[in-house]
Amino acid sequence: MDLRQLTHFVAVAEERQFTRAAARVHVVQSTLSASIGSLERELGTPLLIRSSRRVELTAAGRALLPAARRALAAAEDARAAVAAVHGLLRGHLAIGVAQALGSIDLAALLLRYHQRHPGVGLTLKRGTIDGMVRATVAGELDLAFVNHPFDPRRVDELSLCAESLVLAVSCDDPLAGRQVVALADLGCREFVAMRKKYAIRTRIDASCAAVGLNRHICCEADALSDLVDLVGSGMAIAFLPPSILKGAERVVAVNTDPAIPWELVVVTPAERPPSPAAAEFLGMVRECV
């Protein structure tokens, strides 16, 4: 078993199609198929179920995938560590990004990082909080900016900023002139909200349940920006991070009683040290806190 075979296997496992996987690793399809076949013979078991349309993983393939990713990440870390001895940071940095980053200016941070270390490739990925935490543990991400709640097992976390969610209303809403509104007084209003798979929805649902507020949600979404637009249109109201409302037109932020806490953290795998590229980025993140 060699790194080339593992690279080919991971490409096919993630693309679920030989043509796309071959293009991804820059080999012809016959070479890719032969490499996977050689790996299967060496391991003594099929790793893939091939069909005319799609490739699926066998039980053995599913078991191998996370280990293969870890092996490839470790090899890249080794190359980067040797390069760092000579003052050259190289490799790749995969970052998970939540939809609201509070006071963290990620674009400016990445610009400074890229200017310092142009030899490091960067990838930004978005997803659910739980999904990004799992990807960080599995080695698919080097680190992730996420919000509580999430399963803290197997990750280390650095708190970056804490804020309270606000009630977002349109500028001509009767609540727009209020400084504070009680959560328990909002039972007659319609809300727009993120779908239940998102951490922010879990946090808000728990806070509302604690005061007996049963929200009437008329529309669910996958993006905070969509909620901002819906609030601005006058369709309904929403609980949102104040940072997401910066520059929003026709939307007013009102504080709530009790406040709904919202904390941004960066998570890294607890079971392995960060790569040199990730360690350098984390050092820059700490400078922003």
Phi, psi and omega in degrees: 000129179230171184297327179297315178298317180295322177299316179295317180298314180297320179299314179293319181297324182276324180277335182057030180196132187290323182297311180294320180296319179297318178296323181296320183260006172063046172226164176283159187296325180294322178295318179297315180297320179294322179296316179294319178299320178296321178295320179295319179295320180296321181275347176075025181200147175294141178253338185228148171252111186267136173224175183291336185252325191209153177250132177244157178271140169283176176301320178294321178296319178294325179290324183285328190305307180296324178293322178295318178298318180296319180296317179293321178295320179295321179295319178294321177299321180296316178298316181295323180296319178294318179297324182295330178300327181266013176081012181242114178270128182219180180114210183218144180232116179255123187238129172272141187228123173287168184282339179231122186248013176057233184275358181280119176268089187294322181299315179294322179296316180292325177298313179298319181297315181295322178295324179284324189226071183294345180279358179260122175282146185238140174227131175250131179231139176247158180175190175290157179300310180300320180295320180289325176295316178297320180294326177293316178298320184283349181092004177285334174238145175281326180198166180211138171272116185222169178241148172291151006269150171202168179284113185279355180294139174075010172228150168261148182227147175240119179287132183253313179198151178233136177215172176252142174295154178240162173272117179267126179228159176290157187295339179257013176286145178304335180276353187297334181269000182276148173276321182218144175230139179282133179303321184294345181270005187256015184296337183268359184263155174265145183237154163249148188206160172291157179292163189294343181284351184266146183298324181296325178294319179299316180297315182292317180301319180294318181293321179292319180298326182295335180251007177079020178272118176256097186290143170265105183262116183267344180205135175247153183216170177252357182226134178299325180298327177293322178295320178300315180296319181293320177296315180299331179285347183089008183294317184193189178243168183204153170268124186218156173294137181299330181296332182284346183267356180298124180083357180289135179269145175063023179233135180240140179261131179237133178290156181242156176229114358287162178288151176255108185290150182211113185243134175260130177227161170248132182248146176226159181296133180282338189266000177208150180288155177293151175295162177305321179295318179291321180297319178295319180295318179298324176298322178289325178296317180299328178294338182273345185282000000 
